[in-house]
């Protein structure tokens, strides 16, 4: 099954990203490959974005729990922790690493390809805030990509239900 997914994915990874549906397809197929891996925890950011383009609710909010842990341990603001965890530069690094491990062509190393992909992906995720499912009871209630709302390197708004202690 892995080989079939890889064969379907190859043409999409080798051509320019002109449509949003291409981004959705690439990330959906990558998610299928991730779900078959033993070490998918090495690709939490990639899995996060794969989920975001496909769903409005997180099935497994493990990343939010990690963000909470880091916030408590570091004393940093939630914005800084979010930036460190879900930055698009981290996504790019994980995409490059994952595709290399899977022996798939890797155009994400090319700035032009990455910029096209990133632009289309931003458009997709800006339409749909991501919310944790009911199994998560932490303070992060919504993650949304907002244009013209900028921390240092990412454009995310985070709705928090309570003040961090």
C-alpha positions as CSV (number, residue, x, y, z in Angstrom):
1,X,0.0,0.0,0.0
2,X,2.9,2.4,0.8
3,X,4.3,2.0,-2.7
4,X,0.9,2.7,-4.3
5,X,0.6,5.9,-2.3
6,X,4.1,7.0,-3.2
7,X,3.5,6.3,-6.9
8,X,0.3,8.5,-6.8
9,X,2.2,11.2,-4.9
10,X,5.2,11.5,-7.2
11,X,3.6,13.4,-10.1
12,X,2.2,16.0,-7.7
13,X,5.6,16.5,-6.0
14,X,7.3,17.0,-9.3
15,X,5.1,19.6,-10.9
16,X,4.4,23.3,-9.8
17,X,1.7,23.8,-7.2
18,X,-0.9,25.9,-9.1
19,X,-4.1,24.9,-7.2
20,X,-5.2,24.5,-3.6
21,X,-6.5,21.0,-4.4
22,X,-2.9,20.0,-5.1
23,X,-1.8,21.0,-1.6
24,X,-4.7,19.1,-0.1
25,X,-3.9,16.0,-2.1
26,X,-0.2,16.1,-1.3
27,X,-0.9,16.5,2.5
28,X,-3.7,13.9,2.4
29,X,-1.3,11.3,0.8
30,X,1.5,12.2,3.2
31,X,-0.9,11.7,6.1
32,X,-1.6,8.2,4.8
33,X,2.1,7.5,4.8
34,X,2.5,9.0,8.3
35,X,-0.2,6.8,9.7
36,X,1.7,3.7,8.6
37,X,4.9,4.8,10.3
38,X,6.2,3.7,13.7
39,X,8.1,6.9,14.3
40,X,5.5,9.4,13.2
41,X,6.1,11.4,16.4
42,X,9.2,12.7,14.6
43,X,6.8,14.6,12.3
44,X,4.3,16.2,14.7
45,X,4.3,19.5,12.8
46,X,3.8,17.8,9.4
47,X,1.0,15.7,10.9
48,X,-0.6,18.9,12.4
49,X,-0.8,20.6,9.0
50,X,-1.9,17.4,7.2
51,X,-4.8,17.3,9.7
52,X,-5.6,21.0,9.4
53,X,-6.1,21.0,5.7
54,X,-8.5,18.1,6.0
55,X,-10.4,18.7,9.2
56,X,-11.9,21.4,11.4
57,X,-11.3,19.4,14.6
58,X,-8.2,17.7,15.8
59,X,-8.7,13.9,16.4
60,X,-5.6,13.7,18.6
61,X,-4.5,17.0,20.1
62,X,-1.1,15.7,21.1
63,X,0.6,18.8,19.7
64,X,-1.6,21.0,21.9
65,X,-0.6,19.0,25.0
66,X,3.1,19.4,24.0
67,X,2.6,23.2,23.6
68,X,1.0,23.3,27.1
69,X,3.9,21.4,28.6
70,X,6.5,23.6,26.9
71,X,4.6,26.8,28.1
72,X,4.6,25.6,31.7
73,X,8.2,24.4,31.6
74,X,9.7,27.4,29.8
75,X,7.6,30.3,31.2
76,X,7.3,31.7,27.6
77,X,4.2,33.3,26.3
78,X,1.7,31.1,24.4
79,X,2.5,33.1,21.2
80,X,6.2,32.3,21.5
81,X,5.6,28.6,22.2
82,X,3.1,28.4,19.3
83,X,5.6,30.0,17.0
84,X,8.3,27.6,18.0
85,X,6.0,24.6,17.5
86,X,4.0,25.3,14.4
87,X,6.1,27.6,12.3
88,X,6.0,27.1,8.6
89,X,9.8,26.9,8.5
90,X,9.5,23.8,10.8
91,X,6.9,22.4,8.5
92,X,9.2,22.8,5.5
93,X,12.1,21.1,7.4
94,X,9.8,18.2,8.3
95,X,8.5,17.9,4.7
96,X,12.0,17.8,3.4
97,X,13.1,15.2,6.0
98,X,10.0,13.0,5.6
99,X,10.1,13.0,1.8
100,X,13.8,12.2,1.8
101,X,13.2,9.3,4.2
102,X,10.4,8.1,1.8
103,X,12.7,8.4,-1.2
104,X,10.3,10.8,-2.9
105,X,11.5,13.7,-5.1
106,X,12.0,16.7,-2.9
107,X,11.1,20.0,-4.5
108,X,10.4,21.5,-1.0
109,X,14.1,22.4,-0.9
110,X,13.4,24.7,-3.9
111,X,12.3,28.2,-2.6
112,X,9.9,28.8,-5.6
113,X,8.1,25.4,-5.1
114,X,7.9,26.0,-1.3
115,X,6.5,29.5,-1.8
116,X,3.8,28.3,-4.2
117,X,2.9,25.5,-1.8
118,X,2.9,27.7,1.3
119,X,0.8,30.3,-0.4
120,X,-1.9,27.8,-1.4
121,X,-1.8,26.1,2.0
122,X,-2.2,29.5,3.8
123,X,-5.3,30.1,1.7
124,X,-6.8,26.7,2.7
125,X,-6.1,27.0,6.5
126,X,-7.2,30.6,6.7
127,X,-10.8,29.4,5.8
128,X,-11.1,27.0,8.7
129,X,-10.0,27.4,12.3
130,X,-8.7,24.2,13.9
131,X,-10.3,23.2,17.1
132,X,-9.4,20.3,19.4
133,X,-12.0,17.5,19.8
134,X,-13.9,17.0,23.1
135,X,-11.1,14.8,24.5
136,X,-8.9,17.8,25.0
137,X,-9.8,20.0,28.0
138,X,-6.8,22.4,27.9
139,X,-6.8,26.1,27.5
140,X,-6.3,26.3,23.7
141,X,-9.7,26.4,22.1
142,X,-9.0,27.4,18.6
143,X,-6.1,27.9,16.3
144,X,-6.7,30.1,13.3
145,X,-4.5,31.5,10.6
146,X,-5.2,35.1,10.2
147,X,-3.9,37.4,7.5
148,X,-2.3,40.6,8.8
149,X,-2.1,39.1,12.3
150,X,1.6,38.5,12.9
151,X,3.8,37.2,15.7
152,X,7.4,37.0,14.7
153,X,7.4,34.3,12.0
154,X,3.8,33.0,11.8
155,X,0.4,34.4,11.4
156,X,-1.7,32.5,13.9
157,X,-4.3,33.6,16.3
158,X,-4.8,31.4,19.3
159,X,-7.9,31.6,21.4
160,X,-7.3,30.6,25.0
161,X,-10.2,30.0,27.4
162,X,-8.3,30.9,30.6
163,X,-5.3,32.8,31.7
164,X,-2.2,30.7,32.1
165,X,-0.9,30.4,35.6
